[in-house]
């Protein structure tokens, strides 16, 4: 009986550890991707867990925009370098860094903010 209890406890601990590992490895992947040295002419800044960003991502996925439009995606909630780059790009458009939010798109000196404007931008790029 005691062996069964120890086995159940051990398996539970392993399962919890696996879940934690997967959760943190996903965050690590998003936070390591940095655009600090990017040469992309279109950059989409997003935040993990942001519902408006998820709207944009859904549109991109459903319309296969990544296959038709070349752009870089950078996460800013978990990556301070990406957040700093977003502020720099916003300044090019004379936007106040303190009022920035995501999703935010920079296109060679033109800025778009919010899911509606960014989806409309992609619709234009896709010829819709």
N, C-alpha and C positions, 0 to 999 in steps of 0.2 A: 504494500500500500504506500509506504513512504517513497519508494522508488518512482511510483507513478506520479506522486505529487511533485517530486523534484524534477521529473521529466517535463511535466506540464509547466512548471515555473520557468525552467530553462528555455523551453520552446517559446513561451510568452515573451521572455526577455529578448530572445533572438529576433522575434517578430517585431517587437517595438523598436529595437535597434535598427532593423532593416528599414522600417518606415521613416525613422528619423534620418538615417543616412540618405535615403532617396530625397526627402524633403530638402535637406541642406545641400545636396549635390546639385539640385536644380537651381537653387538660389546662387550657388557658387558659379555655375555656368553663366547665368545671366549677368552676374556682377563682374565677371572677368572680361566679357566682351566690351572692348572700349573703342571709341572712335577718335581717340586723341590724335592719331596720325592718319585719319581717313582722308581720302581724296574724293570721296563720293560727292556728286553734285546734288543728290537728294538724300536727306537724312530724316528718318522718322524717329522721334524720341518718344518713348513710352515708359509707363511705370507698371511694374508687375502688380496685378490685382486691381488696376484702374478700370472701371466699367466702360468708360468712354474709349479707352484704348482697346478694350475687347471688341467694341463695336467696329472700330477701324480694322482690327485684325480679322474679324469675321468677314468683312467686305473683301479684304485682300485675299483671304483663303477662297471664298466663294467665287471670286472673279479671276483667280489665278494671276493676280497682279504681279507677283514676284517673278513670274515667267515672262511678263511683258514689259515691265518697267524696272530699270536698274536703280535700286536704292538700298541704303544701309539702315538697319534698325538698331537703336541703342537704348538700353534700359537705364533709367536715371534714378530710380528710388534706391537701388542697391549699389550703384556705381557712381561715386563722387566725381570721377574724371568725366564721365558722360554728362553728368548734371552741369559741370563747369563748361563743357563744350556747348551744351544747349544754351546756357546763359550768353556765351560769346556769340553764338549764331543769332540769338534774339537781339543782341545789341546792334548787329549789322542792320536789323530792320527797325532800329530805334524803339525797341520795346523795353519796358521796364522789367528787369530780371526778377523783381520782387512780386510781380503779378503774373509770372509765368505758371503755366500748368501743362499737363499732358492730357491728351496727345498733342505733340507739337511737331510740325514738319518744316524743314528748311530746304528750300529749292534754289540754290545758287543766288542767295541774297534776298529771296522772297520768302516770307514766313506765313504759315497757316496754323491756326490754333483751334482745337476742338474737333470732335468727331465729324460733325456735319461738313465743315470747311475742308477737312482732310479727305473725306470720302468724295466730296465734289471735285477736289484736285485729282484724285485717282481716276474718277469717272472721265475727266477731261483727258488724262493721259491715255486712257483705254479707248477713247473715241466714243464714249457713251453719251 
